[in-house]
Amino acid sequence: MPQSRTLYGGLDGHKDSIAVASVARDHGAEVISLGPIGTRHADIDQLTRKLHATAKRLVFVDEAGPCGYWLSRYLSKKGYDCWVVAPSRIPKKPGDRVKTDRRDAMP
């Protein structure tokens, strides 16, 4: 797989897990669901190392929610760009009302 310059990681955090998906900035790139990870700092560090193997620059998008902003603060402290977005501002297709963590994590 050729190395992309920028990779976007979508995060949907919960109390005991974080659903993760990624997509390269390249035109027509496919969104890949990476599944859930744990909420420990070691789990997040492992994820960033894995994603750095496929891209030079990582940008994370975190859905705002009741679990707070600890994840975006942690990633920002590590030197990554992390955007926090309101769930109501995430575009959805008409008629797509099924709510799943996997879909929420898709950037």
All heavy atoms as an XYZ file, in Angstrom:
829
protein
N       0.845     -1.178      0.000
C       0.000      0.000      0.000
C       0.889      1.240      0.000
O       1.733      1.391      0.870
C      -0.894     -0.027      1.240
C      -1.654      1.241      1.483
S      -2.582      1.151      3.014
C      -4.170      1.543      2.387
N       0.728      2.156     -0.960
C       1.543      3.353     -0.973
C       1.213      4.243      0.221
O       0.076      4.301      0.669
C       1.180      4.034     -2.291
C      -0.102      3.438     -2.705
C      -0.191      2.095     -2.079
N       2.227      4.940      0.704
C       2.045      5.772      1.879
C       1.397      7.104      1.492
O       1.903      7.831      0.650
C       3.377      6.012      2.574
C       3.225      6.658      3.925
C       4.526      6.704      4.673
O       5.580      6.799      4.089
N       4.451      6.652      5.979
N       0.274      7.413      2.111
C      -0.429      8.660      1.871
C       0.208      9.761      2.714
O       0.824      9.490      3.742
C      -1.905      8.505      2.252
O      -2.567      9.725      2.147
N       0.038     10.983      2.295
C       0.603     12.103      3.039
C      -0.196     12.392      4.306
O       0.362     12.627      5.363
C       0.644     13.327      2.143
C       1.283     14.519      2.757
C       1.416     15.630      1.767
N       2.309     15.280      0.691
C       3.582     15.647      0.632
N       4.086     16.363      1.579
N       4.330     15.298     -0.377
N      -1.535     12.399      4.210
C      -2.399     12.707      5.347
C      -3.437     11.614      5.518
O      -4.037     11.156      4.556
C      -3.121     14.060      5.142
O      -2.155     15.072      4.933
C      -3.956     14.418      6.348
N      -3.658     11.218      6.757
C      -4.655     10.215      7.094
C      -5.577     10.809      8.153
O      -5.107     11.376      9.141
C      -3.991      8.949      7.627
C      -4.890      7.758      7.868
C      -5.331      7.165      6.534
C      -4.156      6.697      8.657
N      -6.880     10.705      7.931
C      -7.866     11.188      8.892
C      -8.390     10.008      9.694
O      -8.766      8.993      9.124
C      -9.024     11.879      8.176
C      -8.615     13.161      7.504
C      -8.243     13.191      6.170
C      -8.578     14.347      8.231
C      -7.848     14.364      5.561
C      -8.181     15.535      7.626
C      -7.825     15.529      6.296
O      -7.421     16.695      5.704
N      -8.409     10.159     11.006
C      -8.927      9.122     11.886
C     -10.175      9.612     12.581
O     -10.140     10.632     13.266
N     -11.273      8.912     12.403
C     -12.525      9.252     13.068
C     -12.652      8.468     14.356
O     -12.425      7.260     14.381
N     -13.003      9.153     15.441
C     -13.091      8.533     16.756
C     -14.467      8.761     17.350
O     -14.994      9.874     17.304
C     -12.042      9.140     17.691
C     -10.598      9.135     17.197
C      -9.718      9.972     18.116
C     -10.074      7.722     17.109
N     -15.053      7.718     17.899
C     -16.330      7.817     18.604
C     -16.126      7.196     19.975
O     -16.105      5.975     20.119
C     -17.432      7.100     17.817
C     -18.799      7.279     18.453
O     -19.012      8.315     19.116
O     -19.650      6.392     18.297
N     -15.915      8.040     20.978
C     -15.541      7.573     22.305
C     -16.720      7.235     23.197
O     -17.776      7.860     23.132
N     -16.518      6.213     24.010
C     -17.487      5.781     25.012
C     -16.738      5.543     26.317
O     -15.519      5.677     26.377
C     -18.190      4.500     24.580
C     -18.983      4.680     23.324
N     -20.213      5.265     23.299
C     -18.683      4.369     22.041
C     -20.658      5.301     22.058
N     -19.744      4.761     21.271
N     -17.461      5.150     27.331
C     -16.853      4.936     28.640
C     -15.766      3.858     28.610
O     -14.713      4.021     29.202
C     -17.943      4.551     29.636
C     -17.461      4.312     31.021
C     -18.607      3.940     31.930
C     -18.130      3.558     33.303
N     -19.229      3.125     34.155
N     -16.008      2.758     27.901
C     -15.065      1.641     27.940
C     -14.449      1.279     26.590
O     -13.684      0.325     26.502
C     -15.736      0.411     28.537
C     -17.011      0.018     27.802
O     -17.441      0.783     26.923
O     -17.569     -1.041     28.104
N     -14.756      2.014     25.515
C     -14.164      1.726     24.212
C     -14.225      2.963     23.313
O     -14.973      3.899     23.579
C     -14.888      0.558     23.526
O     -16.204      0.940     23.187
N     -13.430      2.916     22.263
C     -13.413      3.974     21.252
C     -13.504      3.295     19.894
O     -12.648      2.476     19.553
C     -12.112      4.803     21.332
C     -11.969      5.446     22.710
C     -12.090      5.865     20.234
C     -10.592      6.058     22.957
N     -14.548      3.625     19.117
C     -14.671      3.097     17.761
C     -13.805      3.953     16.845
O     -13.809      5.180     16.936
C     -16.128      3.144     17.310
N     -13.038      3.291     15.950
C     -12.073      3.999     15.116
C     -12.280      3.652     13.647
O     -12.506      2.494     13.300
C     -10.618      3.618     15.513
C      -9.614      4.383     14.685
C     -10.379      3.845     16.992
N     -12.196      4.671     12.799
C     -12.212      4.491     11.347
C     -11.179      5.451     10.764
O     -10.821      6.445     11.396
C     -13.586      4.785     10.780
N     -10.684      5.139      9.566
C      -9.694      6.012      8.944
C      -9.948      6.124      7.450
O     -10.549      5.246      6.838
C      -8.282      5.482      9.193
O      -8.086      4.271      8.504
N      -9.467      7.229      6.890
C      -9.554      7.449      5.448
C      -8.377      8.328      5.050
O      -8.002      9.246      5.758
C     -10.907      8.091      5.041
C     -11.066      9.483      5.607
C     -11.057      8.109      3.532
N      -7.767      7.998      3.920
C      -6.660      8.798      3.401
C      -7.224     10.037      2.725
O      -8.372     10.064      2.286
C      -5.836      7.985      2.410
N      -6.413     11.055      2.617
C      -6.849     12.294      1.990
C      -6.946     12.149      0.474
O      -7.554     12.961     -0.209
C      -5.879     13.413      2.346
C      -6.324     14.747      1.850
C      -5.432     15.837      2.317
N      -5.908     17.100      1.763
C      -5.235     18.189      1.782
N      -4.039     18.215      2.318
N      -5.722     19.284      1.268
N      -6.383     11.103     -0.076
C      -6.374     10.883     -1.517
C      -7.789     10.855     -2.080
O      -8.723     10.379     -1.437
C      -5.673      9.555     -1.854
C      -4.263      9.504     -1.305
O      -3.638     10.575     -1.181
O      -3.801      8.398     -0.996
N      -7.925     11.321     -3.296
C      -9.233     11.343     -3.963
C      -9.738      9.909     -4.164
O      -9.034      9.046     -4.658
C      -9.117     12.048     -5.318
C     -10.403     12.103     -6.069
N     -11.456     12.887     -5.663
C     -10.828     11.447     -7.171
C     -12.461     12.727     -6.500
N     -12.100     11.851     -7.423
N     -10.955      9.664     -3.759
C     -11.565      8.353     -3.939
C     -11.083      7.303     -2.951
O     -11.294      6.111     -3.165
N     -10.454      7.718     -1.881
C      -9.949      6.763     -0.895
C     -11.116      6.109     -0.151
O     -12.166      6.710      0.056
C      -9.024      7.453      0.091
N     -10.908      4.885      0.237
C     -11.932      4.107      0.925
C     -11.848      4.317      2.438
O     -10.765      4.364      3.014
C     -11.727      2.626      0.623
C     -12.725      1.715      1.255
C     -12.440      0.260      0.965
O     -11.563     -0.031      0.134
O     -13.097     -0.592      1.577
N     -13.005      4.449      3.075
C     -13.066      4.557      4.529
C     -12.930      3.157      5.110
O     -13.634      2.242      4.710
C     -14.388      5.198      4.991
C     -14.460      5.242      6.508
C     -14.540      6.588      4.410
N     -12.009      3.001      6.044
C     -11.731      1.696      6.639
C     -12.091      1.726      8.117
O     -11.606      2.579      8.861
C     -10.237      1.335      6.485
C      -9.867      1.308      5.017
C      -9.933      0.011      7.158
C      -8.374      1.255      4.773
N     -12.947      0.805      8.550
C     -13.285      0.692      9.961
C     -12.217     -0.153     10.642
O     -11.965     -1.289     10.239
C     -14.654      0.042     10.128
O     -14.915     -0.152     11.500
N     -11.584      0.407     11.654
C     -10.541     -0.314     12.387
C     -11.090     -1.010     13.621
O     -10.348     -1.684     14.333
C      -9.422      0.657     12.782
C      -8.752      1.377     11.616
C      -7.755      2.397     12.124
C      -8.076      0.381     10.694
N     -12.372     -0.812     13.900
C     -12.999     -1.466     15.043
C     -12.761     -0.729     16.338
O     -12.173      0.348     16.370
N     -13.187     -1.303     17.443
C     -13.029     -0.640     18.740
C     -11.646     -0.871     19.336
O     -11.004     -1.889     19.083
C     -14.104     -1.295     19.602
C     -14.299     -2.646     19.002
C     -14.022     -2.504     17.525
N     -11.201      0.114     20.107
C      -9.971     -0.016     20.894
C     -10.326      0.344     22.335
O     -11.399      0.860     22.603
C      -8.834      0.891     20.377
C      -9.215      2.367     20.491
C      -8.452      0.534     18.954
C      -8.059      3.324     20.277
N      -9.395      0.090     23.232
C      -9.601      0.447     24.631
C      -9.420      1.933     24.860
O      -9.027      2.684     23.963
N      -9.691      2.374     26.069
C      -9.608      3.796     26.393
C      -8.341      4.170     27.164
O      -8.201      5.316     27.573
C     -10.832      4.233     27.218
O     -10.895      3.432     28.400
C     -12.106      4.078     26.416
N      -7.441      3.225     27.344
C      -6.201      3.542     28.047
C      -5.261      4.317     27.129
O      -5.334      4.208     25.913
C      -5.502      2.265     28.510
C      -6.328      1.436     29.460
C      -5.626      0.156     29.775
N      -5.033     -0.384     28.545
C      -4.280     -1.454     28.486
N      -4.016     -2.124     29.556
N      -3.785     -1.877     27.341
N      -4.373      5.092     27.713
C      -3.394      5.850     26.926
C      -2.531      4.916     26.084
O      -2.165      5.250     24.959
C      -2.530      6.711     27.838
C      -3.283      7.854     28.438
N      -2.719      8.728     29.310
C      -4.564      8.273     28.291
C      -3.594      9.631     29.681
N      -4.735      9.364     29.073
N      -2.214      3.737     26.604
C      -1.400      2.771     25.854
C      -2.130      2.306     24.596
O      -1.500      2.105     23.548
C      -1.066      1.574     26.741
N      -3.443      2.150     24.670
C      -4.234      1.747     23.495
C      -4.208      2.831     22.423
O      -4.095      2.543     21.231
C      -5.683      1.457     23.888
C      -5.811      0.322     24.887
O      -4.976     -0.610     24.835
O      -6.730      0.368     25.720
N      -4.308      4.071     22.845
C      -4.286      5.194     21.901
C      -2.896      5.350     21.290
O      -2.761      5.603     20.090
C      -4.754      6.482     22.604
C      -6.199      6.285     23.068
C      -4.636      7.690     21.687
C      -6.655      7.253     24.094
N      -1.859      5.173     22.093
C      -0.489      5.234     21.570
C      -0.249      4.132     20.542
O       0.391      4.360     19.513
C       0.527      5.119     22.707
C       0.520      6.332     23.620
O       0.034      7.406     23.182
O       0.998      6.209     24.760
N      -0.770      2.944     20.797
C      -0.632      1.838     19.850
C      -1.350      2.163     18.543
O      -0.840      1.887     17.456
C      -1.185      0.559     20.467
C      -1.053     -0.651     19.579
C      -1.616     -1.899     20.227
O      -2.206     -1.845     21.300
N      -1.447     -3.023     19.572
N      -2.532      2.775     18.628
C      -3.273      3.177     17.434
C      -2.488      4.202     16.620
O      -2.381      4.068     15.401
C      -4.631      3.758     17.828
C      -5.427      4.407     16.698
C      -5.910      3.347     15.716
C      -6.581      5.215     17.243
N      -1.927      5.203     17.269
C      -1.188      6.232     16.532
C       0.049      5.645     15.860
O       0.378      6.030     14.738
C      -0.803      7.411     17.441
O      -0.035      6.940     18.546
C      -2.038      8.150     17.925
N       0.725      4.708     16.511
C       1.884      4.052     15.878
C       1.450      3.265     14.645
O       2.114      3.295     13.606
C       2.588      3.130     16.873
C       3.451      3.852     17.873
C       4.354      2.889     18.636
N       3.610      1.866     19.360
C       3.127      2.003     20.588
N       3.293      3.133     21.245
N       2.485      1.016     21.170
N       0.327      2.568     14.752
C      -0.197      1.781     13.627
C      -0.564      2.687     12.449
O      -0.250      2.385     11.290
C      -1.425      0.993     14.090
C      -2.075      0.162     13.025
C      -3.281     -0.565     13.591
C      -4.010     -1.337     12.521
N      -5.191     -2.013     13.054
N      -1.204      3.815     12.727
C      -1.611      4.725     11.666
C      -0.422      5.467     11.062
O      -0.427      5.789      9.876
C      -2.659      5.719     12.183
C      -4.007      5.111     12.567
C      -4.935      6.180     13.116
C      -4.641      4.385     11.405
N       0.596      5.747     11.875
C       1.795      6.408     11.351
C       2.531      5.540     10.340
O       3.277      6.050      9.504
C       2.755      6.789     12.478
C       2.729      8.244     12.792
N       2.980      9.228     11.866
C       2.465      8.881     13.943
C       2.881     10.399     12.432
N       2.557     10.223     13.699
N       2.319      4.246     10.381
C       2.951      3.349      9.417
C       2.376      3.539      8.016
O       3.025      3.178      7.030
C       2.786      1.897      9.860
N       1.167      4.122      7.920
C       0.529      4.308      6.618
C       0.475      5.757      6.164
O       0.084      6.012      5.027
C      -0.911      3.747      6.641
O      -1.652      4.444      7.636
C      -0.918      2.264      6.940
N       0.836      6.714      7.029
C       0.775      8.127      6.646
C       1.778      8.939      7.454
O       2.107      8.585      8.583
C      -0.625      8.679      6.876
N       2.221     10.033      6.868
C       3.158     10.911      7.562
C       2.452     11.836      8.541
O       2.967     12.140      9.596
C       3.934     11.753      6.549
C       4.837     10.934      5.670
C       5.591     11.817      4.709
C       6.334     10.958      3.723
N       7.741     11.041      3.845
N       1.254     12.297      8.178
C       0.516     13.240      9.018
C      -0.825     12.628      9.408
O      -1.541     12.097      8.571
C       0.277     14.543      8.256
C      -0.469     15.584      9.054
C      -0.527     16.916      8.305
N      -1.282     17.863      9.073
C      -2.442     18.389      8.697
N      -2.957     18.068      7.522
N      -3.073     19.243      9.454
N      -1.150     12.731     10.687
C      -2.422     12.210     11.188
C      -3.290     13.361     11.684
O      -2.802     14.245     12.392
C      -2.197     11.244     12.348
C      -1.380      9.989     12.057
C      -1.210      9.179     13.332
C      -2.039      9.155     10.995
N      -4.544     13.344     11.294
C      -5.529     14.304     11.779
C      -6.692     13.488     12.339
O      -7.245     12.634     11.649
C      -6.036     15.229     10.647
C      -7.105     16.170     11.167
C      -4.891     16.006     10.034
N      -7.036     13.748     13.594
C      -8.116     13.005     14.239
C      -9.358     13.871     14.338
O      -9.274     15.085     14.543
C      -7.693     12.543     15.632
C      -6.629     11.490     15.600
C      -5.300     11.826     15.762
C      -6.957     10.164     15.394
C      -4.315     10.863     15.716
C      -5.980      9.194     15.348
C      -4.653      9.539     15.517
N     -10.516     13.228     14.189
C     -11.804     13.894     14.334
C     -12.553     13.134     15.419
O     -12.801     11.940     15.297
C     -12.602     13.872     13.006
C     -13.930     14.575     13.182
C     -11.792     14.510     11.894
N     -12.903     13.843     16.493
C     -13.553     13.234     17.648
C     -14.964     13.793     17.776
O     -15.174     14.998     17.667
C     -12.738     13.545     18.905
C     -13.249     12.853     20.145
O     -14.024     11.894     20.024
O     -12.861     13.279     21.255
N     -15.926     12.908     17.988
C     -17.299     13.350     18.177
C     -17.486     13.819     19.615
O     -17.143     13.117     20.561
C     -18.262     12.192     17.887
C     -19.705     12.574     18.008
C     -20.632     11.406     17.766
O     -20.248     10.248     18.000
O     -21.763     11.654     17.344
N     -18.003     15.036     19.780
C     -18.264     15.565     21.118
C     -19.313     14.698     21.793
O     -20.251     14.224     21.148
C     -18.751     17.004     21.026
N     -19.135     14.486     23.082
C     -20.091     13.632     23.778
C     -19.962     13.749     25.280
O     -19.181     14.549     25.797
N     -20.689     12.927     25.999
C     -20.723     13.018     27.460
C     -19.442     12.528     28.150
O     -19.294     12.732     29.342
C     -21.906     12.129     27.841
C     -21.998     11.141     26.732
C     -21.585     11.894     25.492
N     -18.547     11.902     27.416
C     -17.321     11.383     28.035
C     -16.245     12.456     28.185
O     -15.150     12.182     28.665
C     -16.780     10.208     27.233
S     -17.874      8.782     27.284
N     -16.519     13.667     27.754
C     -15.574     14.765     27.935
C     -14.586     14.879     26.791
O     -14.694     14.207     25.770
N     -13.622     15.746     26.988
C     -12.652     16.064     25.947
C     -11.267     15.510     26.247
O     -10.285     15.984     25.708
C     -12.581     17.584     25.753
C     -13.866     18.153     25.241
C     -14.789     18.702     26.113
C     -14.170     18.112     23.894
C     -15.986     19.210     25.645
C     -15.361     18.614     23.410
C     -16.257     19.160     24.297
O     -17.435     19.655     23.826
N     -11.158     14.514     27.094
C      -9.855     13.995     27.486
C      -9.096     13.438     26.288
O      -7.876     13.580     26.196
C      -9.988     12.942     28.586
C     -10.597     11.657     28.107
C     -11.910     11.332     28.100
C      -9.903     10.553     27.529
N     -12.091     10.086     27.557
C     -10.870      9.575     27.191
C      -8.564     10.289     27.249
C     -10.536      8.372     26.611
C      -8.243      9.081     26.676
C      -9.212      8.137     26.356
N      -9.820     12.816     25.351
C      -9.171     12.201     24.199
C      -8.551     13.253     23.283
O      -7.398     13.129     22.873
C     -10.168     11.341     23.432
C      -9.646     10.584     22.220
C      -8.480      9.681     22.604
C     -10.758      9.763     21.589
N      -9.294     14.315     22.989
C      -8.745     15.369     22.130
C      -7.607     16.095     22.830
O      -6.613     16.462     22.196
C      -9.830     16.349     21.705
O     -10.358     17.021     22.815
N      -7.705     16.292     24.125
C      -6.600     16.922     24.876
C      -5.353     16.040     24.849
O      -4.242     16.529     24.691
C      -7.025     17.187     26.309
C      -7.996     18.318     26.455
C      -8.226     18.649     27.926
N      -9.384     19.485     28.063
C     -10.473     19.173     28.739
N     -10.558     18.029     29.375
N     -11.480     19.996     28.806
N      -5.547     14.751     25.021
C      -4.412     13.832     25.025
C      -3.712     13.812     23.661
O      -2.486     13.885     23.579
C      -4.876     12.416     25.403
C      -3.759     11.416     25.433
C      -2.829     11.423     26.466
C      -3.611     10.468     24.426
C      -1.791     10.511     26.497
C      -2.580      9.558     24.447
C      -1.672      9.583     25.483
O      -0.625      8.692     25.507
N      -4.501     13.731     22.572
C      -3.910     13.705     21.237
C      -3.237     15.031     20.896
O      -2.166     15.051     20.283
C      -4.979     13.356     20.199
C      -5.482     11.922     20.253
C      -6.724     11.753     19.385
C      -4.397     10.950     19.838
N      -3.832     16.137     21.314
C      -3.227     17.452     21.068
C      -1.911     17.586     21.833
O      -0.937     18.138     21.320
C      -4.175     18.566     21.485
O      -5.327     18.553     20.686
N      -1.882     17.077     23.043
C      -0.658     17.117     23.856
C       0.455     16.283     23.211
O       1.633     16.627     23.308
C      -0.964     16.593     25.258
C       0.139     16.797     26.259
C      -0.380     16.479     27.650
C       0.462     15.390     28.253
N       0.049     15.029     29.601
N       0.076     15.215     22.503
C       1.038     14.371     21.804
C       1.495     14.988     20.475
O       2.361     14.436     19.802
C       0.435     12.988     21.518
C       0.244     12.147     22.735
C       1.570     11.619     23.179
C       1.416     10.557     24.222
N       2.694      9.966     24.570
N       0.873     16.128     20.067
C       1.294     16.807     18.857
C       0.454     16.535     17.627
O       0.817     16.928     16.516
N      -0.700     15.897     17.786
C      -1.581     15.597     16.658
C      -2.672     16.655     16.554
O      -3.085     17.236     17.557
C      -2.238     14.218     16.825
C      -1.254     13.094     16.878
C      -0.979     12.444     18.072
C      -0.577     12.685     15.740
C      -0.065     11.409     18.123
C       0.335     11.653     15.783
C       0.592     11.018     16.978
O       1.498     10.009     17.035
N      -3.153     16.877     15.336
C      -4.330     17.719     15.146
C      -5.542     16.886     15.532
O      -5.689     15.749     15.084
C      -4.472     18.152     13.686
C      -3.375     19.103     13.257
O      -2.887     19.866     14.112
O      -3.007     19.083     12.076
N      -6.410     17.449     16.363
C      -7.624     16.746     16.764
C      -8.774     17.743     16.761
O      -8.771     18.705     17.515
C      -7.469     16.115     18.143
S      -8.873     15.073     18.592
N      -9.733     17.503     15.879
C     -10.912     18.362     15.779
C     -12.056     17.708     16.533
O     -12.288     16.515     16.405
C     -11.318     18.552     14.334
C     -10.232     19.042     13.428
C      -9.130     19.779     13.776
C     -10.120     18.818     12.027
N      -8.357     20.035     12.668
C      -8.949     19.464     11.581
C     -10.906     18.160     11.100
C      -8.537     19.444     10.252
C     -10.506     18.145      9.779
C      -9.333     18.796      9.368
N     -12.783     18.494     17.309
C     -13.968     17.999     18.008
C     -15.183     18.566     17.288
O     -15.280     19.775     17.092
C     -13.963     18.425     19.487
C     -15.219     17.939     20.192
C     -12.721     17.895     20.186
N     -16.084     17.694     16.858
C     -17.263     18.134     16.114
C     -18.539     17.745     16.864
O     -18.582     16.726     17.551
C     -17.308     17.542     14.687
C     -16.151     18.033     13.865
C     -17.309     16.032     14.718
N     -19.552     18.571     16.708
C     -20.855     18.290     17.308
C     -21.547     17.199     16.499
O     -21.491     17.207     15.268
C     -21.704     19.547     17.314
N     -22.200     16.262     17.159
C     -22.891     15.190     16.425
C     -23.929     15.714     15.428
O     -24.136     15.115     14.379
C     -23.565     14.371     17.528
C     -22.798     14.668     18.755
C     -22.283     16.075     18.601
N     -24.543     16.834     15.739
C     -25.559     17.382     14.830
C     -24.944     17.959     13.559
O     -25.645     18.172     12.571
C     -26.363     18.473     15.534
O     -25.510     19.538     15.913
N     -23.643     18.206     13.548
C     -22.964     18.769     12.391
C     -22.338     17.710     11.488
O     -21.758     18.039     10.464
C     -21.855     19.738     12.830
C     -22.378     20.959     13.492
C     -23.291     21.639     12.555
N     -23.399     23.044     12.859
C     -24.220     23.832     12.241
N     -24.999     23.361     11.305
N     -24.295     25.091     12.552
N     -22.464     16.442     11.837
C     -21.919     15.366     11.022
C     -22.925     15.062      9.915
O     -24.081     14.741     10.193
C     -21.636     14.115     11.867
C     -20.593     14.439     12.938
C     -21.168     12.963     10.988
C     -20.371     13.351     13.941
N     -22.514     15.190      8.638
C     -23.469     14.966      7.551
C     -23.963     13.523      7.497
O     -23.208     12.588      7.720
C     -22.676     15.311      6.296
C     -21.266     15.433      6.699
C     -21.189     15.512      8.178
N     -25.233     13.368      7.205
C     -25.840     12.042      7.086
C     -26.648     11.992      5.794
O     -27.219     12.983      5.363
C     -26.746     11.774      8.274
C     -26.001     11.709      9.592
C     -26.851     11.103     10.647
C     -26.224     10.984     11.999
N     -24.947     11.416     12.260
N     -26.694     10.833      5.195
C     -27.499     10.646      3.990
C     -28.978     10.677      4.366
O     -29.343     10.245      5.461
C     -27.172      9.295      3.352
C     -25.759      9.189      2.839
C     -25.509      7.803      2.297
C     -24.060      7.650      1.917
N     -23.746      6.273      1.539
N     -29.833     11.149      3.471
C     -31.273     11.135      3.762
C     -31.756      9.699      4.010
O     -31.408      8.778      3.286
C     -31.901     11.700      2.486
C     -30.811     12.438      1.804
C     -29.528     11.763      2.192
N     -32.523      9.509      5.047
C     -33.058      8.192      5.370
C     -32.102      7.316      6.156
O     -32.450      6.212      6.540
N     -30.887      7.794      6.425
C     -29.889      7.011      7.156
C     -30.016      7.331      8.646
O     -29.322      8.180      9.165
C     -28.489      7.333      6.646
C     -27.430      6.437      7.256
O     -27.796      5.409      7.845
O     -26.243      6.772      7.140
N     -30.920      6.655      9.320
C     -31.196      6.971     10.716
C     -30.665      5.931     11.687
O     -30.843      6.060     12.887
C     -32.689      7.123     10.922
C     -33.242      8.295     10.164
C     -34.688      8.472     10.456
N     -35.180      9.609      9.705
C     -36.413     10.009      9.689
N     -37.311      9.355     10.399
N     -36.780     11.042      8.993
N     -30.043      4.895     11.188
C     -29.513      3.853     12.048
C     -28.259      4.385     12.732
O     -27.337      4.861     12.087
C     -29.179      2.580     11.236
C     -28.574      1.530     12.129
C     -30.418      2.055     10.559
N     -28.219      4.329     14.059
C     -27.082      4.842     14.808
C     -26.235      3.673     15.289
O     -26.684      2.855     16.064
C     -27.542      5.660     16.001
C     -26.396      6.158     16.843
C     -26.789      7.369     17.615
C     -25.745      7.829     18.579
N     -24.393      7.799     18.147
N     -25.007      3.619     14.798
C     -24.062      2.608     15.268
C     -22.730      3.280     15.519
O     -22.421      4.313     14.936
C     -23.855      1.482     14.224
O     -23.262      2.041     13.065
C     -25.169      0.801     13.867
N     -21.921      2.696     16.395
C     -20.607      3.261     16.688
C     -19.720      3.239     15.443
O     -18.949      4.152     15.205
C     -19.924      2.473     17.804
C     -20.658      2.620     19.112
O     -21.393      3.615     19.250
O     -20.491      1.757     19.974
N     -19.829      2.186     14.663
C     -19.011      2.065     13.461
C     -19.304      3.207     12.478
O     -18.409      3.803     11.928
C     -19.275      0.715     12.811
C     -18.424      0.467     11.603
C     -18.666     -0.934     11.089
N     -18.043     -1.064      9.792
C     -18.332     -1.998      8.938
N     -19.232     -2.899      9.237
N     -17.738     -2.058      7.783
N     -20.572      3.506     12.288
C     -20.936      4.624     11.397
C     -20.539      5.961     11.988
O     -20.151      6.871     11.266
C     -22.429      4.616     11.121
C     -22.839      3.552     10.148
C     -24.287      3.752      9.776
N     -24.722      2.668      8.935
C     -25.951      2.544      8.486
N     -26.852      3.452      8.797
N     -26.276      1.534      7.719
N     -20.655      6.127     13.301
C     -20.285      7.386     13.936
C     -18.798      7.668     13.793
O     -18.382      8.821     13.756
C     -20.656      7.371     15.408
C     -22.137      7.544     15.632
O     -22.838      7.902     14.662
O     -22.593      7.327     16.763
N     -17.977      6.646     13.731
C     -16.541      6.830     13.642
C     -16.082      7.164     12.228
O     -14.979      7.651     12.037
C     -15.815      5.579     14.121
N     -16.916      6.930     11.233
C     -16.526      7.172      9.841
C     -16.329      8.671      9.606
O     -17.232      9.454      9.838
C     -17.591      6.662      8.868
C     -17.815      5.188      8.942
S     -16.463      4.291      8.233
C     -17.033      2.636      8.423
N     -15.109      9.065      9.147
C     -14.865     10.500      8.888
C     -15.603     10.973      7.658
O     -15.975     10.268      6.808
C     -13.379     10.595      8.668
C     -12.789      9.263      8.879
C     -13.909      8.290      9.049
